[in-house]
Amino acid sequence: MSNVIAMQKEGLDPAIQNSIVLRGDLSGLNEGQKSAYYLYRCKQVGLDPAAKPFDLLTLNGKQVLYANASCTQQLCALHKLSTQITHRERMDDIYVVSCRVTGADGRVSENQGAVSVGNARGDALANAILKATTKAIRRSVLAHCGLGMLDETEVETIPQAKVEPAVVVEEVKQINQGIPFFVPGTTEPYSHHQTLDQWVDTLLTMVDKIADSKKLTPATKLDKITGIEKVNHENICRVRDDGAGLYEVLSGGLGKAKFSINEAQKQ
């Protein structure tokens, strides 16, 4: 239920919600809808979609996302996770590795990776042991971060599984450009910013310049500030939804500028 609410807040197409929640299948979605869901999943856990942390797996007619090596590498860096191999064991022809993941907050998660070694010797056995170790680490990292999905070391062992890269071309291109800041009267962004903090700073700097202008009348100043708010409405809402602290800075700066203009208008 919480996942459905999160999807609704993100404004995802109802068709995407229906396909994922009810059927667990992406195959019925078009490329745009798949991209929207891909970006939604990246945003959920703070991953950079440009690094392509997920790929697509088709099995038994259903298509789902699975985590590749980029996903677990990003998660370890993002959450400052440390990994430790705690146990290795061979049981008949199965080699099992246990891994413990510890977060910066001290929380610990454990999981295992297992591969069939059969009668493997030499390089074949060494590669199987490395694969079991990799699988244990990735499974532990994904579980620690709450990503209930397959990782690519598991996908390799699934018969008849069809793997293909996820395509998110235009959306990733826009993200790489950064967060756009608009000014009234133009369709192209005035500037792009990599973080919301930088974006808010640019907006408030421009608002302050308008408020301090000696050439504009108070009425014109208010119109210009209102225009800036209107063309940047989407990102203002994004700041509001991202966190109360930054939104307080933004709304406080806008309120202060408008107050000073209104006071000057009374004189």
C-alpha positions as CSV (number, residue, x, y, z in Angstrom):
1,M,0.0,0.0,0.0
2,S,2.8,2.4,0.9
3,N,4.4,1.8,-2.5
4,V,1.1,2.7,-4.3
5,I,0.8,5.9,-2.3
6,A,4.4,6.8,-3.2
7,M,3.7,6.2,-6.9
8,Q,0.6,8.4,-6.7
9,K,2.6,11.3,-5.1
10,E,5.1,11.0,-7.9
11,G,2.3,11.5,-10.4
12,L,3.0,8.2,-12.2
13,D,0.7,7.2,-15.0
14,P,-2.1,5.0,-13.5
15,A,-1.3,2.5,-16.2
16,I,2.2,2.1,-14.7
17,Q,0.8,1.7,-11.2
18,N,-1.7,-0.9,-12.5
19,S,1.0,-2.9,-14.4
20,I,3.5,-2.9,-11.5
21,V,1.2,-3.3,-8.5
22,L,-1.3,-5.7,-9.9
23,R,0.6,-7.7,-12.4
24,G,4.3,-7.1,-11.6
25,D,5.0,-6.8,-15.3
26,L,6.4,-3.9,-17.4
27,S,6.0,-5.6,-20.8
28,G,2.6,-3.9,-21.5
29,L,4.1,-0.4,-21.0
30,N,5.4,1.8,-23.8
31,E,9.0,3.1,-23.7
32,G,8.0,6.4,-22.1
33,Q,6.1,4.7,-19.3
34,K,9.0,2.3,-18.7
35,S,11.4,5.3,-18.5
36,A,9.1,7.0,-16.0
37,Y,9.0,3.9,-13.8
38,Y,12.8,3.5,-14.1
39,L,13.4,7.0,-13.0
40,Y,10.9,6.6,-10.2
41,R,12.8,3.6,-8.9
42,C,16.1,5.4,-9.1
43,K,14.7,8.4,-7.2
44,Q,13.3,6.1,-4.5
45,V,16.8,5.0,-3.5
46,G,18.9,8.0,-4.7
47,L,20.6,6.3,-7.7
48,D,21.9,8.2,-10.7
49,P,19.9,6.9,-13.7
50,A,22.6,8.1,-16.1
51,A,24.8,5.3,-14.7
52,K,22.1,2.8,-15.7
53,P,21.8,0.8,-12.4
54,F,18.9,-1.3,-13.7
55,D,18.3,-3.5,-16.7
56,L,15.3,-5.4,-18.0
57,L,14.6,-9.1,-17.5
58,T,11.9,-11.0,-19.4
59,L,10.8,-14.4,-18.0
60,N,7.6,-16.4,-18.5
61,G,6.2,-13.5,-20.5
62,K,6.7,-10.9,-17.7
63,Q,9.2,-8.1,-17.8
64,V,10.8,-6.7,-14.6
65,L,13.8,-4.5,-13.6
66,Y,16.8,-6.1,-12.0
67,A,19.9,-4.6,-10.4
68,N,23.2,-4.7,-12.2
69,A,26.7,-4.0,-10.8
70,S,26.3,-0.2,-11.1
71,C,23.4,-0.4,-8.8
72,T,25.2,-2.0,-5.9
73,Q,28.3,0.1,-6.4
74,Q,26.2,3.3,-6.2
75,L,24.3,2.1,-3.1
76,C,27.6,1.3,-1.2
77,A,29.0,4.7,-2.0
78,L,25.7,6.6,-1.3
79,H,25.0,4.9,2.0
80,K,28.6,4.5,3.1
81,L,28.2,0.7,3.4
82,S,31.0,-1.6,4.4
83,T,30.9,-5.3,3.6
84,Q,32.5,-8.2,5.3
85,I,32.6,-11.9,4.3
86,T,31.7,-13.8,7.5
87,H,31.7,-17.4,6.4
88,R,32.6,-19.7,3.5
89,E,31.4,-23.3,3.2
90,R,31.3,-26.0,0.6
91,M,28.3,-28.4,0.9
92,D,28.6,-31.3,-1.6
93,D,28.8,-29.5,-4.9
94,I,27.5,-26.1,-3.6
95,Y,29.8,-23.3,-2.5
96,V,28.2,-20.9,0.0
97,V,29.4,-17.5,1.0
98,S,27.9,-15.3,3.8
99,C,28.2,-11.5,3.8
100,R,27.5,-8.9,6.4
101,V,26.7,-5.3,5.4
102,T,27.1,-2.5,7.9
103,G,25.7,1.0,7.3
104,A,27.0,4.3,8.6
105,D,24.2,4.3,11.2
106,G,25.4,0.9,12.6
107,R,22.5,-1.1,11.1
108,V,23.6,-4.6,10.0
109,S,22.2,-6.9,7.3
110,E,23.3,-10.4,6.3
111,N,22.7,-12.6,3.3
112,Q,24.2,-15.4,1.3
113,G,25.4,-16.3,-2.2
114,A,25.6,-19.8,-3.5
115,V,26.8,-21.4,-6.7
116,S,27.2,-24.9,-8.0
117,V,30.8,-26.0,-8.3
118,G,30.3,-29.6,-9.2
119,N,33.7,-31.1,-10.0
120,A,35.3,-27.8,-11.0
121,R,39.0,-27.4,-10.5
122,G,41.6,-24.7,-11.1
123,D,40.4,-21.5,-12.8
124,A,36.8,-22.8,-13.1
125,L,36.6,-23.4,-9.3
126,A,38.3,-20.0,-8.6
127,N,35.7,-18.2,-10.8
128,A,32.9,-20.0,-9.1
129,I,34.1,-19.0,-5.7
130,L,34.4,-15.4,-6.9
131,K,30.9,-15.5,-8.3
132,A,29.5,-16.8,-5.0
133,T,31.3,-14.0,-3.1
134,T,30.0,-11.3,-5.5
135,K,26.5,-12.7,-5.3
136,A,26.6,-12.7,-1.5
137,I,27.8,-9.0,-1.4
138,R,25.2,-7.8,-3.9
139,R,22.3,-9.7,-2.3
140,S,23.3,-8.3,1.1
141,V,23.6,-4.7,-0.2
142,L,20.2,-4.9,-2.0
143,A,18.5,-6.4,1.0
144,H,20.0,-3.8,3.3
145,C,18.7,-1.0,1.1
146,G,15.3,-2.4,0.8
147,L,15.5,-3.3,-2.9
148,G,13.6,-6.6,-3.3
149,M,14.8,-7.5,-6.7
150,L,17.1,-9.9,-8.5
151,D,20.7,-8.9,-9.2
152,E,22.6,-9.8,-12.3
153,T,24.6,-12.6,-10.8
154,E,21.2,-14.4,-10.0
155,V,19.8,-13.6,-13.5
156,E,22.6,-15.4,-15.1
157,T,21.4,-18.7,-13.5
158,I,17.8,-18.4,-14.7
159,P,17.1,-20.6,-17.8
160,Q,15.4,-18.9,-20.8
161,A,15.7,-15.5,-19.2
162,K,16.0,-12.7,-21.7
163,V,18.1,-9.8,-20.6
164,E,18.1,-6.3,-22.3
165,P,19.3,-2.8,-21.3
166,A,16.7,-0.4,-20.1
167,V,16.3,2.7,-22.4
168,V,15.9,6.1,-20.7
169,V,17.4,8.4,-23.3
170,E,15.6,11.7,-23.2
171,E,14.8,11.6,-19.5
172,V,18.5,10.9,-18.5
173,K,19.6,13.6,-20.9
174,Q,17.4,16.1,-19.1
175,I,18.7,15.0,-15.7
176,N,22.3,15.3,-16.8
177,Q,21.6,19.0,-17.8
178,G,20.5,19.7,-14.3
179,I,17.5,21.5,-12.8
180,P,16.2,24.2,-15.1
181,F,15.6,27.8,-14.0
182,F,13.2,29.8,-16.2
183,V,12.6,33.5,-16.6
184,P,9.3,34.8,-18.0
185,G,9.1,35.4,-21.7
186,T,11.4,32.6,-22.8
187,T,10.9,28.9,-23.5
188,E,14.5,27.9,-23.0
189,P,15.9,27.6,-19.5
190,Y,17.9,30.6,-18.3
191,S,20.3,28.3,-16.4
192,H,20.7,24.7,-15.1
193,H,21.7,23.6,-11.6
194,Q,22.9,20.3,-10.2
195,T,21.2,20.6,-6.8
196,L,18.0,22.2,-5.5
197,D,20.1,24.3,-3.1
198,Q,21.9,25.9,-6.1
199,W,18.6,26.4,-7.9
200,V,16.9,28.1,-4.9
201,D,20.0,30.4,-4.5
202,T,19.7,31.5,-8.2
203,L,16.0,32.2,-7.9
204,L,16.4,34.2,-4.7
205,T,19.3,36.1,-6.1
206,M,17.3,37.2,-9.0
207,V,14.3,38.1,-6.8
208,D,16.5,40.2,-4.6
209,K,17.9,42.1,-7.6
210,I,14.4,42.8,-8.8
211,A,13.4,44.0,-5.3
212,D,16.4,46.2,-5.0
213,S,16.1,47.7,-8.5
214,K,15.9,51.6,-8.6
215,K,14.5,51.6,-12.1
216,L,11.3,49.5,-11.6
217,T,8.1,50.5,-9.9
218,P,6.8,48.4,-6.9
219,A,4.0,47.1,-9.1
220,T,6.4,46.0,-11.8
221,K,8.6,44.4,-9.3
222,L,5.7,42.3,-7.9
223,D,4.6,41.4,-11.4
224,K,8.1,40.2,-12.3
225,I,8.5,38.1,-9.1
226,T,5.0,36.6,-9.7
227,G,6.0,35.7,-13.2
228,I,9.2,34.0,-12.0
229,E,7.1,31.9,-9.5
230,K,4.7,31.0,-12.2
231,V,7.2,29.7,-14.8
232,N,9.1,27.8,-12.1
233,H,6.1,26.4,-10.4
234,E,7.0,22.8,-11.0
235,N,10.4,23.1,-9.4
236,I,9.1,25.2,-6.5
237,C,6.7,22.3,-5.8
238,R,9.7,20.0,-6.1
239,V,11.5,22.0,-3.4
240,R,8.4,21.9,-1.2
241,D,8.1,18.1,-1.5
242,D,11.9,17.5,-1.1
243,G,12.2,18.9,2.4
244,A,10.8,21.5,4.7
245,G,14.1,23.2,5.5
246,L,14.9,24.3,1.9
247,Y,11.3,25.3,1.2
248,E,11.3,27.5,4.3
249,V,14.4,29.3,2.9
250,L,12.7,29.7,-0.5
251,S,9.3,30.9,0.8
252,G,11.0,33.1,3.4
253,G,13.2,34.8,0.8
254,L,10.2,35.4,-1.5
255,G,8.1,36.7,1.4
256,K,10.9,39.1,2.5
257,A,11.3,40.5,-1.0
258,K,7.5,41.0,-1.4
259,F,7.2,42.6,2.0
260,S,10.0,45.1,1.3
261,I,8.3,46.0,-2.0
262,N,4.9,46.5,-0.4
263,E,6.4,48.7,2.3
264,A,8.1,50.8,-0.3
265,Q,4.8,51.1,-2.2
266,K,3.1,52.6,0.9
267,Q,5.6,55.4,1.2
